[in-house]
């Protein structure tokens, strides 16, 4: 263990904090600010804490927390400070791993564990405060929609696109005249709100499951890679790289890969299970399998692109696009690479006597 990284690389840390402050201000100032703050914050805030802490140290992490807490308090009042429970643990865990020079992949596991605990802690606190967080959030969203000036136009577009149905017999009048010009009848509005409530609850449950599994894995692995990559080049006090290999050389060890197929069976539980608990367990299992092979497939693409003379920034852009829109392809490539060792990584390890 080296000295405590209280404040390192002040210039770069201040730049990162300024960017974070600008994002928080924008998210908390735009129309439908609460929705955007939560939606983008789910992805941005833990990643920001990891990057800021790795580059700037403990004081920079505290400053980042203060910036996000200001934006959350501005929107939600004192309860908004619970965002820190979600944001800070991942950054604190990564900084502790850097402090103790824990090997990179062990650090990823520590960050993942800290993030999962933070998600569970936030869920339990919200559950206790609201009684049932998913129905409460869905009802709050419907109440907000009901007060929107353009509510009827939005609902009409959703109806015309087939995302909502009015549930009335064919030929029923669904519009009435009011002071604003026109609106839907109370019966149609009630049906729309019921459908929206059910879909929001389903979406929130999926988001919660994803935070605990696939997103947690992506954030811990790719977030740690990005944070340490920036921190190890920061001067005058670079962070240790913790033995982090190039992303193009990432792969799942053979012994672990064989065990992962047990998790793939979760897909059958998800489809064929009759009990909600079994379906939930199957979904969580399959999410883990899926996320790990997405990472391996992405590493395969990075390896192939690195063999050419492609511009590094263009390569990164292609990797981001593939990660966002073609994850099933990445899973397929990851499985093929695991089965055939297309990059020759395990073959080289066997020649040197390593696993």
C-alpha positions, 0 to 999 in steps of 0.5 A, spaced: 500 500 500 502 506 498 500 513 501 493 515 501 490 518 494 487 524 497 487 529 492 491 527 485 492 530 479 488 537 481 488 540 474 485 533 470 480 532 476 477 539 476 476 538 468 472 532 470 468 535 475 466 541 471 464 536 466 460 533 471 457 539 474 455 541 467 451 535 466 448 535 472 445 542 471 443 540 464 439 534 467 436 538 472 434 544 468 431 541 462 423 539 461 421 533 464 428 534 468 426 528 474 425 523 468 432 525 465 436 526 471 434 519 473 434 515 466 441 518 465 443 518 472 443 510 472 448 510 467 452 516 468 453 517 476 457 510 478 461 511 472 463 518 473 464 516 481 469 511 478 473 516 473 473 521 478 476 517 484 481 514 480 484 520 477 483 525 482 482 521 489 478 521 495 477 529 495 475 529 488 470 523 489 467 527 495 466 533 490 463 529 485 458 526 490 457 533 492 455 536 485 450 530 484 447 531 491 446 538 489 442 536 483 438 531 486 436 535 492 434 541 487 429 536 484 427 531 489 429 535 496 432 531 501 430 524 499 434 526 493 440 525 497 439 517 497 442 518 490 449 518 493 448 511 496 447 509 488 453 513 486 459 513 491 460 505 492 463 503 486 468 509 486 470 508 493 471 500 491 475 502 485 479 507 489 480 502 495 483 497 490 488 502 487 490 504 494 491 496 495 494 495 488 489 489 487 490 485 481 485 488 475 480 482 475 479 482 482 478 489 482 473 488 477 469 483 482 470 488 488 467 494 484 461 489 482 460 487 489 460 494 491 455 496 486 450 490 487 450 492 494 449 499 493 443 497 488 440 493 493 441 498 499 437 503 495 432 499 493 430 497 500 430 504 502 425 506 497 421 500 498 421 502 505 419 509 504 414 508 498 411 501 501 412 498 494 417 502 489 415 499 482 407 501 483 409 508 486 413 510 481 409 508 475 403 512 479 408 518 479 409 517 472 402 517 470 400 523 475 406 527 471 403 525 464 396 527 466 399 534 468 403 535 461 400 540 457 401 536 451 398 530 454 393 528 449 398 529 443 403 524 446 397 519 448 394 520 441 401 518 438 402 512 442 395 510 440 396 511 433 403 507 433 399 501 436 403 502 443 396 503 446 389 501 445 383 504 447 379 498 449 372 500 447 368 497 442 369 498 435 366 505 433 366 508 440 367 515 440 374 516 443 374 524 443 370 529 446 371 537 446 373 541 452 376 548 453 383 546 450 380 543 444 379 536 444 381 530 449 380 523 450 374 521 454 375 519 461 374 511 459 379 511 454 384 515 458 383 510 464 384 505 459 391 508 457 393 509 464 392 502 466 396 500 460 402 505 461 402 503 469 403 496 467 408 497 462 412 502 466 412 497 472 414 491 467 420 496 465 422 498 472 423 491 474 427 489 468 431 495 469 432 493 477 434 486 474 439 489 469 442 493 474 444 487 478 446 483 473 448 485 466 449 493 467 453 491 473 458 487 469 458 492 464 460 498 469 464 494 473 469 491 467 468 497 462 468 502 467 474 500 471 478 499 464 476 506 462 477 509 469 484 506 470 486 507 463 485 515 464 488 515 471 494 511 469 496 517 464 494 522 469 500 527 471 504 528 475 501 522 479 499 516 475 495 511 478 498 504 477 494 499 472 493 493 476 496 489 471 490 491 466 491 487 460 489 490 453 482 490 452 483 486 445 486 480 450 480 479 454 477 472 455 473 468 459 478 462 462 476 455 459 474 452 466 469 458 468 466 458 461 464 451 462 461 453 468 457 459 465 453 454 460 449 452 467 447 460 467 445 459 460 439 454 462 436 460 465 433 462 458 429 456 459 427 457 466 425 464 463 421 461 458 418 455 461 418 457 468 411 457 471 413 461 478 415 468 478 421 466 482 423 461 477 422 466 471 426 471 475 432 467 477 432 464 470 432 471 467 438 473 472 442 467 470 441 468 463 443 476 464 450 474 467 451 469 461 449 474 456 453 480 459 460 476 459 460 473 452 458 480 450 464 483 453 468 477 450 465 478 443 467 485 443 474 484 445 474 479 439 472 485 435 477 490 438 482 484 436 480 484 429 480 492 428 487 492 432 490 488 426 489 494 421 491 501 421 484 504 423 484 510 426 484 509 434 478 514 435 474 511 429 475 504 432 472 506 439 466 509 435 465 502 432 466 498 438 461 503 442 456 502 436 456 495 436 456 494 443 449 499 443 446 496 437 449 489 436 449 485 442 447 478 440 452 478 434 457 480 440 454 474 444 455 469 438 462 471 436 464 471 444 461 463 444 465 462 438 472 465 440 471 461 447 470 454 443 475 455 438 480 460 441 480 464 435 485 469 438 490 464 440 490 466 447 489 460 451 494 456 446 499 461 448 498 461 455 499 453 455 505 454 451 508 458 457 505 453 462 499 458 464 492 457 465 
